[in-house]
Amino acid sequence: MAGKGPEGKGKPVSYGRAVQEELRAPGRALRQAIPAVYQGYRELHDAALGAGALDAKTKELIALAISVVRECDGCIAAHARSAVRQGAGPQEAAEAIGVTFLLNGGPATVYGARAFAAFNEYYAAHEGNTVS
């Protein structure tokens, strides 16, 4: 899995796009097997992350932080990307990730670094207008 170790000498480790790419085929297969469950999840996702009293950017930063605490690489990649799309900047992401250290201790320093790397990967692409 991307992020579990170096991808080769001199090549950066991807905690964003590579993780999403790795999960694409198995996720698609599972979605085809249980479409109603995925539809329900999509509705929950949209309701939970849609703008309300909290804007969508803040909610994505919260989701990114929860992803760190849950130690979920796929969640980190998805919410890092979505946070960038919602207009979050690197300092906002770093501060949201920093809160996880308080609640998750040492593991948050590992998954927090992964989350910040994924965020910066998508942020750099967004600044170059290449986020997909």
C-alpha positions, 0 to 999 in steps of 0.5 A: 500500500502506498504510504507503508514505505518508500516507493523507491529511492528518490521517489516521493511517497504518495498518501493521496492519489496512490492510496485512492488509486489502489482502492479504486478497483476493490471499492468499485467491486464492492459498490457493485455488490452492495449498491443500496448500501453505498447509496445510503452511505452517499446520502449520509456523506452528503448530509453530514458534510453539506454546509450548514451552521459549519461550512463545508471546508470546516467539516472536511477539516474535521473529517480529515482529523477524524481520519487521522485518529481512525488511522484510515489511509483511504479516509485521509486521502479522500478528506485531504482532497475534499478539504483542498476542494473546499478551499482549505489551506496548508496551515488550516490542515496542519492545525486540524491535524495538530488537534489529533495529537492531543486525542491520539498521541503517538499514532497521530504523529504518524497518520498526521504526517501522512494526512499533511503529505496527502493534503499538500499533494492535493494542494500543490495540484490544486494550485497548479489547477490539476486536482481531479 
